[in-house]
Amino acid sequence: MKLDLHVHTFHSGATTIYPLDRVMNESYNTPDGVYRRAKARGMDLVTITDHDRIAGALEIADRPDVLVGCEVTGVFPGDGVAVHLGVLGISEVQHREIQRLRHDVRELLPYLKRERIFTTLNHVASRINGPITASHVAALMPWVDGIEVINGSRLGTQNRTAACLADACRKVGVAGSDSHTRRGIGRTWVDAPAATDRETFLVELHARRVFVGGRQGNYFTMASDMLRLAAGFYSDRAVRLARSPLDWRKHAFVLGGILGLPLVCLPLAAALVHFILEERFNQALLFDLVKRPAMRAPEVA
């Protein structure tokens, strides 16, 4: 059974890019849209892993081929470094406790282990995780079950760093599109050949009887996603205007969007800059992992 283990919807909230965070969402995917696109592309199971929220996953959780997931932002309290942890097959009660504990990984990680919640370290070699170092990685390794070794939005070099780390630490490799638009949904996946339903899929994950496949990211996929997010923004504003045609603020937003149309070409340059910085970060982390493999890690207990 195949599952794209990393997908976002509009429930992930506002983008983290300043100053766009005032007006633009992280994603404009809908839960049902994700489900239909994933199934159309051959996924046997579907999950939604929004940032620190499960509302999107719960919208489709009544379907027997859906697993409730979440991308949790775990924080090292000593220096504020945040990491993205994928969790799969959680309940609403567990989600509330995870959100309560996530601001301190020293409390969060033992809880996830006690509850036997399958936990992965996502896009470890990306700046999205903040200034993560070898010592942070070392602190996480005893607690996570897997490492995302194919992220459909990251560079191949970044995914290779993650794969090498997974091999060195004997962690199961997982994969997901990390799709914030419809483009990548179901293009990157984890396959558990012996699984027959969502429950046995989780059993196979824990037993490491899975393999990964699918596409990786590059400059063109990033540029495409940025353009698609811009299109989602304009579509969303048009819908809001249609719902409240007498609200002058809606008209102002649409007018501002129209005047800003020439700026749509900026995502092409932004994608190039983004990946240049990503490659530099990947190299810096890789050098740090090689140079200081035995460095004392921040305490997580």
C-alpha positions as CSV (number, residue, x, y, z in Angstrom):
1,M,0.0,0.0,0.0
2,K,1.3,3.4,-1.0
3,L,1.0,6.7,1.0
4,D,2.3,10.2,0.4
5,L,3.4,10.9,3.9
6,H,3.7,14.7,3.8
7,V,1.0,16.9,2.4
8,H,-0.4,20.3,3.4
9,T,-3.8,22.2,3.1
10,F,-5.0,25.7,3.9
11,H,-5.4,24.5,7.5
12,S,-1.6,24.9,7.8
13,G,-2.4,28.6,8.2
14,A,-0.5,31.7,7.0
15,T,2.8,31.5,5.2
16,T,5.9,32.1,7.3
17,I,7.4,34.4,4.6
18,Y,7.4,38.0,5.7
19,P,5.5,40.2,4.8
20,L,3.3,37.8,2.8
21,D,2.3,36.2,6.1
22,R,-0.2,39.1,6.5
23,V,-2.2,38.1,3.4
24,M,-1.2,34.7,2.0
25,N,-1.7,31.1,3.1
26,E,0.9,28.4,3.4
27,S,-1.3,26.3,1.0
28,Y,-4.6,26.6,-0.8
29,N,-5.2,22.9,-1.0
30,T,-8.5,21.6,0.4
31,P,-8.7,18.3,2.3
32,D,-11.1,16.7,-0.1
33,G,-9.0,18.0,-3.0
34,V,-5.9,16.4,-1.5
35,Y,-7.8,13.1,-1.1
36,R,-9.1,13.0,-4.6
37,R,-5.7,14.0,-6.2
38,A,-3.8,11.4,-4.1
39,K,-6.2,8.6,-5.0
40,A,-6.1,9.6,-8.7
41,R,-2.4,9.2,-8.6
42,G,-2.4,5.7,-7.2
43,M,-2.2,6.3,-3.4
44,D,-3.9,3.5,-1.5
45,L,-3.9,5.5,1.7
46,V,-4.1,9.3,2.3
47,T,-2.9,11.6,5.1
48,I,-2.8,15.3,5.7
49,T,0.1,16.7,7.7
50,D,-0.6,20.4,8.3
51,H,1.6,22.5,10.6
52,D,0.5,21.8,14.2
53,R,-3.1,21.3,13.2
54,I,-5.2,18.2,12.4
55,A,-8.5,20.0,11.4
56,G,-7.8,19.2,7.7
57,A,-7.1,15.6,8.4
58,L,-10.2,15.3,10.5
59,E,-12.4,16.5,7.7
60,I,-11.7,13.3,5.8
61,A,-10.9,11.0,8.8
62,D,-14.2,9.1,8.5
63,R,-12.9,7.4,5.4
64,P,-11.3,4.0,6.0
65,D,-8.2,4.8,3.9
66,V,-7.2,8.0,5.8
67,L,-4.6,8.3,8.5
68,V,-4.6,11.4,10.7
69,G,-1.2,13.1,10.6
70,C,0.5,16.3,11.5
71,E,3.8,18.1,11.0
72,V,4.7,19.2,14.6
73,T,7.0,22.1,15.2
74,G,9.2,20.9,18.1
75,V,11.4,23.5,19.8
76,F,14.8,23.1,21.6
77,P,14.1,25.5,24.6
78,G,17.8,26.3,25.1
79,D,18.4,28.0,21.8
80,G,15.0,28.2,20.2
81,V,15.9,26.0,17.2
82,A,12.7,24.4,15.8
83,V,12.5,21.1,14.0
84,H,9.6,19.6,11.9
85,L,8.5,16.2,13.2
86,G,6.0,14.2,11.2
87,V,3.6,12.1,13.3
88,L,1.1,9.6,11.9
89,G,-1.9,7.8,13.2
90,I,-2.7,10.1,16.1
91,S,-6.0,10.8,17.9
92,E,-7.4,14.2,18.9
93,V,-6.4,13.6,22.5
94,Q,-2.9,12.9,21.5
95,H,-2.8,15.9,19.2
96,R,-3.8,18.2,22.1
97,E,-1.1,16.8,24.3
98,I,1.5,17.1,21.5
99,Q,0.6,20.8,21.1
100,R,0.9,21.3,24.8
101,L,4.4,19.8,24.9
102,R,5.9,20.8,21.5
103,H,7.6,24.0,22.8
104,D,10.1,21.7,24.7
105,V,11.4,18.7,22.8
106,R,12.7,17.3,26.1
107,E,9.0,16.7,27.1
108,L,7.6,16.1,23.6
109,L,9.9,13.3,22.4
110,P,9.5,11.0,25.4
111,Y,5.7,11.4,25.2
112,L,5.7,10.4,21.5
113,K,7.9,7.4,22.4
114,R,5.6,6.3,25.3
115,E,2.5,6.6,23.1
116,R,4.3,4.6,20.3
117,I,3.4,7.3,17.8
118,F,5.4,6.9,14.6
119,T,7.6,10.0,14.4
120,T,9.9,11.2,11.6
121,L,12.4,14.0,11.3
122,N,11.4,15.9,8.1
123,H,13.6,17.7,5.6
124,V,16.6,17.6,8.0
125,A,19.0,19.3,5.6
126,S,16.7,22.3,4.9
127,R,16.8,25.8,6.4
128,I,13.1,25.4,7.1
129,N,14.2,23.6,10.3
130,G,16.2,26.7,11.4
131,P,19.9,26.6,12.2
132,I,19.9,22.9,13.1
133,T,23.4,21.5,13.8
134,A,24.9,18.0,14.4
135,S,24.3,18.3,18.1
136,H,20.6,18.9,17.5
137,V,20.4,15.9,15.2
138,A,22.2,13.7,17.7
139,A,19.7,14.7,20.4
140,L,16.8,13.7,18.1
141,M,18.1,10.3,16.9
142,P,17.3,8.2,19.9
143,W,13.7,9.3,19.8
144,V,12.5,9.4,16.2
145,D,11.5,6.3,14.3
146,G,12.3,7.5,10.8
147,I,13.9,10.2,8.7
148,E,12.4,11.7,5.6
149,V,14.8,10.6,2.9
150,I,12.8,11.7,-0.2
151,N,11.1,15.1,0.2
152,G,9.4,16.0,-3.1
153,S,10.1,19.7,-2.6
154,R,13.8,19.4,-1.6
155,L,17.0,19.1,-3.7
156,G,18.4,15.6,-4.4
157,T,21.6,16.6,-2.5
158,Q,19.5,17.4,0.6
159,N,17.7,14.1,0.3
160,R,21.0,12.2,0.0
161,T,22.2,13.8,3.2
162,A,19.0,12.6,4.9
163,A,19.4,9.1,3.4
164,C,23.0,8.9,4.6
165,L,21.9,10.0,8.1
166,A,19.1,7.4,8.1
167,D,21.6,4.6,7.1
168,A,24.1,5.7,9.7
169,C,21.6,5.9,12.5
170,R,19.6,2.8,11.4
171,K,16.4,4.6,10.9
172,V,13.7,3.7,8.5
173,G,13.5,6.0,5.5
174,V,10.2,7.6,4.6
175,A,9.1,9.9,1.8
176,G,6.4,12.5,1.0
177,S,5.8,15.2,-1.5
178,D,5.7,18.0,1.1
179,S,3.2,19.5,-1.4
180,H,1.7,22.9,-0.7
181,T,0.0,22.9,-4.1
182,R,-1.7,20.1,-6.1
183,R,1.3,19.6,-8.3
184,G,3.2,17.2,-6.1
185,I,0.5,15.3,-4.3
186,G,1.0,11.5,-4.7
187,R,4.2,11.9,-6.7
188,T,6.4,10.8,-3.7
189,W,5.5,8.0,-1.4
190,V,6.1,5.2,1.1
191,D,5.1,1.7,0.0
192,A,4.3,-1.1,2.5
193,P,3.7,-4.1,0.2
194,A,2.5,-6.4,3.0
195,A,-0.1,-3.9,4.4
196,T,-3.8,-4.4,3.7
197,D,-5.3,-1.4,5.6
198,R,-4.2,1.7,7.6
199,E,-3.6,-0.3,10.7
200,T,-1.3,-2.8,9.1
201,F,0.4,0.0,7.3
202,L,1.4,1.5,10.6
203,V,2.6,-2.0,11.8
204,E,4.8,-2.3,8.7
205,L,6.2,1.2,9.2
206,H,7.2,0.4,12.8
207,A,8.7,-2.9,11.6
208,R,10.7,-1.0,8.9
209,R,9.2,-3.2,6.2
210,V,8.7,-0.4,3.7
211,F,10.5,1.3,0.8
212,V,10.3,4.7,-0.7
213,G,9.9,6.1,-4.2
214,G,8.9,9.1,-6.3
215,R,10.1,12.5,-7.4
216,Q,12.5,15.0,-5.8
217,G,12.4,18.8,-6.0
218,N,14.4,21.2,-8.2
219,Y,14.4,24.8,-9.3
220,F,11.5,24.3,-11.7
221,T,9.2,22.5,-9.2
222,M,9.8,25.3,-6.7
223,A,9.1,28.0,-9.2
224,S,6.0,26.2,-10.3
225,D,4.8,25.9,-6.7
226,M,5.3,29.6,-6.1
227,L,3.3,30.5,-9.2
228,R,0.6,28.1,-8.2
229,L,0.4,29.6,-4.7
230,A,0.1,33.1,-6.3
231,A,-2.7,31.7,-8.4
232,G,-4.3,30.3,-5.3
233,F,-4.1,33.6,-3.6
234,Y,-5.9,35.4,-6.4
235,S,-8.5,32.7,-6.6
236,D,-9.1,32.9,-2.9
237,R,-9.5,36.7,-3.0
238,A,-11.9,36.5,-5.9
239,V,-14.1,34.0,-4.0
240,R,-14.1,36.3,-0.9
241,L,-15.1,39.3,-3.0
242,A,-18.0,37.3,-4.5
243,R,-19.2,36.4,-1.0
244,S,-19.0,40.0,0.3
245,P,-19.4,42.2,-2.8
246,L,-20.2,45.3,-0.6
247,D,-17.1,45.0,1.6
248,W,-14.6,47.7,0.4
249,R,-11.7,45.9,2.0
250,K,-12.3,42.9,-0.4
251,H,-12.2,45.3,-3.3
252,A,-9.0,46.9,-2.0
253,F,-7.3,43.5,-1.8
254,V,-8.4,42.6,-5.3
255,L,-7.2,45.9,-6.7
256,G,-3.9,45.6,-4.9
257,G,-3.5,42.1,-6.3
258,I,-4.2,43.3,-9.9
259,L,-1.6,46.1,-9.5
260,G,0.9,43.6,-8.2
261,L,0.5,41.2,-11.2
262,P,3.8,42.3,-12.8
263,L,5.5,41.0,-9.6
264,V,4.4,37.4,-10.3
265,C,7.7,36.9,-12.2
266,L,9.5,37.3,-8.8
267,P,8.9,33.7,-7.8
268,L,11.3,32.6,-10.6
269,A,14.2,34.6,-9.1
270,A,13.1,33.7,-5.5
271,A,13.2,30.0,-6.4
272,L,16.8,30.3,-7.6
273,V,17.9,32.2,-4.5
274,H,16.0,29.7,-2.3
275,F,17.9,26.7,-3.7
276,I,21.3,28.4,-3.6
277,L,20.8,29.0,0.1
278,E,19.4,25.5,0.6
279,E,22.4,24.0,-1.0
280,R,24.8,26.0,1.2
281,F,22.9,25.0,4.3
282,N,23.0,21.3,3.2
283,Q,26.7,21.5,2.8
284,A,27.2,23.2,6.1
285,L,25.1,20.6,8.0
286,L,26.9,17.7,6.2
287,F,30.3,19.1,7.1
288,D,29.1,19.5,10.7
289,L,27.8,15.9,10.9
290,V,31.1,14.6,9.6
291,K,33.3,16.9,11.7
292,R,31.5,16.4,15.0
293,P,29.7,13.1,15.1
294,A,30.5,12.5,18.7
295,M,29.8,16.0,19.9
296,R,27.7,16.1,23.1
297,A,24.1,16.6,22.2
298,P,21.6,18.9,24.0
299,E,20.0,16.8,26.7
300,V,16.6,15.3,25.8
301,A,15.3,13.1,28.5
